[in-house]
Amino acid sequence: MTSQEKKAYLKQYLEAKDRFNDIMEEMARIRSDAERITPIITDMPGGSHVNDKIAIAVERLEACAQKLEKESDRMQKTMESISGMIAALPDAQLRRMMQLRYIGGHTWEEIAVLMNYSYRNVCYLHGKALSQINFS
């Protein structure tokens, strides 16, 4: 596997986390919309269409929950796989740098400051870490 392919795979951690958060926000929005539906009590026959609105909101919420469950399972497997690969690095500094980048989402400049390295040194160590990561 090339370094570019390894980087693309490692970036999936944050992408999975973002997808999960998007689904959670969608569920919160649907729940909020459903809570704002209020029945109108009237003695007129035929009633209102509020029950239809509530049913639609519940269906949307259920579909979102199923989507979230599937995405959560996928995300968890991906995150565990990536965390395991990073944890398997023999050097503690390389592990920390890869965690900061691919799990924490920090930029290379931020990592250089946090680890008290030069930007060039961080780039060199990243290449070294990528060469040591095993995809099995």
TITORLUM-910620 format. One record per residue (C-alpha): residue in three letters; x, y negated, z. Coordinates in steps of 0.02 Angstrom, whole numbers, plus 50000, padded with zeros to 5 digits. Example, Ala and Ser with C-alpha at 12.3 -4.5 7.8 and 13.67 -1.06 7.14 Angstrom:
# residues 2
ALA506155022550390 SER506845005350357 
//
This chain:
# residues 136
MET500005000050000 THR500684982949953 SER500884968450073 GLN499444959349987 GLU498294974250010 LYS498804975650193 LYS498444957150222 ALA496754958650136 TYR496304973350247 LEU496864964650406 LYS495834949250361 GLN494274960050366 TYR494294958750556 LEU493814940350556 GLU492664942650406 ALA491704956350498 LYS491584945350652 ASP490914930950546 ARG489604942050462 PHE489034948250632 ASN488864930350697 ASP487884925350541 ILE486634939350571 MET486474934550754 GLU486094916450705 GLU484804922350579 MET483954932850714 ALA483934918050833 ARG483174907050699 ILE481814919950660 ARG481454922350845 SER481324903650869 ASP480124902150722 ALA479074916550790 GLU478964908350961 ARG478284892350884 ILE476794901250807 THR475304897650917 PRO473594905150901 ILE472124893550875 ILE470604899350970 THR468984895450881 ASP467214902150881 MET467154901350693 PRO467074918250607 GLY468544923350501 GLY469824917250626 SER471494910350575 HIS473004917250486 VAL474094916150641 ASN474114935050662 ASP474804936550486 LYS476174924050526 ILE476624933350685 ALA476664950050593 ILE477794942750459 ALA478964935450590 VAL479034952150682 GLU479414961250518 ARG480814948950478 LEU481514950850653 GLU481474969850641 ALA482334969650470 CYS483654958150541 ALA483914969450692 GLN484184984550578 LYS485394974650471 LEU486304969050628 GLU486444986850693 LYS487204993150530 GLU488374978350518 SER488854980350700 ASP489344998550675 ARG490384994150521 MET491164979350606 GLN491614989250761 LYS492465002950658 THR493444990150557 MET493954980350712 GLU494504996050804 SER495515001850654 ILE496394985150635 SER496684983150822 GLY497435000650826 MET498614996950681 ILE499214981050765 ALA499384989650935 ALA500455003150855 LEU501804990550807 PRO503354994750909 ASP503894976650940 ALA502874966551066 GLN503224949950978 LEU502634956850812 ARG501064963450896 ARG500704946550975 MET500994937350812 MET499844949050715 GLN498504947850849 LEU498584928950847 ARG498424928850657 TYR497204942650614 ILE496174944150773 GLY496294926350840 GLY496234917850670 HIS497664905850704 THR498634897450565 TRP500484901050540 GLU500894883650604 GLU499904886650765 ILE500744903550788 ALA502464895650767 VAL502064883150904 LEU501264896051020 MET502724908051002 ASN504054894351000 TYR504724899950830 SER505064890450671 TYR503804891950531 ARG505094901250424 ASN505434913450564 VAL503584917150584 CYS503444920450396 TYR504944932150404 LEU504244941450555 HIS502554942950469 GLY503374951750322 LYS504294963050443 ALA502684967250536 LEU501764970950374 SER503114983050322 GLN502944992150489 ILE501044993650486 ASN500455011050438 PHE498785013650352 SER498265031450377 
//
